[in-house]
Amino acid sequence: MSFLYSKKVFLLLFISFASMSSTLAASDGSTGADDKKYFVDIRPAGKPLGPGSMITFTLPDQFGRSHTLSTGIRILIFADSKRGAKLVEAALTRHPKGFLESHRAVYLADISAMPGLIFRLFALPSMRKTPYPILLLKNAKMGKRLAQTVVDGKVTVLTVNKRRVKKIEVAADISTVEKLLK
């Protein structure tokens, strides 16, 4: 009787976990209705992102706080892969807390390809240990135009002035990321 009971409990737990993980995976880390307030807008629409493009956004960070791109920001760091994120993390951990703010920079990470369960269980707890904000692009639509500037596994650094793109550069190593942040 206890074997049969154990088997039923196991089956119930398995079904519950499978149901939960498919729900989380489908969400790609999003929180539902709350995500409607987040956006990335790049103008002119329908043209490639490049010098002269205007960018506006409101995005959540790893703690759920909203960040809107201010006219004072001069550098946007964008990573859309694990390799790119590791480059940014390695470059930023060499600097004291407040480095991004003092350099008027923000870090955007495209997490849209990451399954929701992996994001919630592993990536998010790790991100919350960082001393700097990581702005999260939770769906592919938000980061689509930014992703067009990415070279596989590298980091895109956009120099902006009053939300207008002045220059787009790509970094493949830590020293280049650091150089572009100065």
Rosetta blueprint (number, residue, H / E / L):
1 M L
2 S H
3 F H
4 L H
5 Y H
6 S H
7 K H
8 K H
9 V H
10 F H
11 L H
12 L H
13 L H
14 F H
15 I H
16 S H
17 F H
18 A H
19 S H
20 M H
21 S H
22 S H
23 T H
24 L H
25 A H
26 A H
27 S H
28 D L
29 G L
30 S L
31 T L
32 G H
33 A H
34 D H
35 D H
36 K H
37 K H
38 Y L
39 F E
40 V E
41 D E
42 I E
43 R E
44 P L
45 A L
46 G L
47 K L
48 P L
49 L L
50 G L
51 P L
52 G L
53 S L
54 M E
55 I E
56 T E
57 F E
58 T E
59 L E
60 P E
61 D L
62 Q L
63 F L
64 G L
65 R L
66 S E
67 H E
68 T E
69 L L
70 S L
71 T L
72 G L
73 I L
74 R L
75 I E
76 L E
77 I E
78 F E
79 A E
80 D L
81 S L
82 K H
83 R H
84 G H
85 A H
86 K H
87 L H
88 V H
89 E H
90 A H
91 A H
92 L H
93 T L
94 R L
95 H L
96 P L
97 K L
98 G L
99 F H
100 L H
101 E H
102 S H
103 H L
104 R L
105 A E
106 V E
107 Y E
108 L E
109 A E
110 D E
111 I L
112 S L
113 A L
114 M L
115 P L
116 G H
117 L H
118 I H
119 F H
120 R H
121 L H
122 F H
123 A H
124 L H
125 P H
126 S H
127 M H
128 R L
129 K L
130 T L
131 P L
132 Y L
133 P L
134 I L
135 L E
136 L E
137 L E
138 K L
139 N L
140 A H
141 K H
142 M H
143 G H
144 K H
145 R H
146 L H
147 A H
148 Q L
149 T L
150 V L
151 V L
152 D L
153 G L
154 K L
155 V E
156 T E
157 V E
158 L E
159 T E
160 V E
161 N E
162 K L
163 R L
164 R E
165 V E
166 K E
167 K E
168 I E
169 E E
170 V E
171 A E
172 A L
173 D L
174 I H
175 S H
176 T H
177 V H
178 E H
179 K H
180 L H
181 L L
182 K L
